[in-house]
Amino acid sequence: MTLPIIWREEAETDLLDILDYIAARNKPASQRLRAVIYEAVDRLPDHPHIHRPGRIPGTREAIVHPNYILISRVAEAIEILAVLHSRQQYP
């Protein structure tokens, strides 16, 4: 059974803020990062537990780029919780 993907509003905002920030300085880099993140998300339904266990119990962390981490939770669906810069304080 393939699990659906649900983006939390906070995660969508995180991603848009990051992409806007990068695009203001380097639009092609922003487009590449967007593609890398969505490729990682698109693989999750087939392999929901492929990434390392998260620092918060019940979460998973995917290092989608040396500077960015995708935080998700697997339950009845794959929930995208956040997209963070690796230097951000988390949790």
Secondary structure as GFF3:
##gff-version 3
##sequence-region A 1 91
A	DSSP	beta_strand	5	7	.	.	.	ID=ss1
A	DSSP	alpha_helix	9	23	.	.	.	ID=ss2
A	DSSP	alpha_helix	27	43	.	.	.	ID=ss3
A	DSSP	beta_strand	52	53	.	.	.	ID=ss4
A	DSSP	beta_strand	59	65	.	.	.	ID=ss5
A	DSSP	beta_strand	68	74	.	.	.	ID=ss6
A	DSSP	beta_strand	78	85	.	.	.	ID=ss7
###
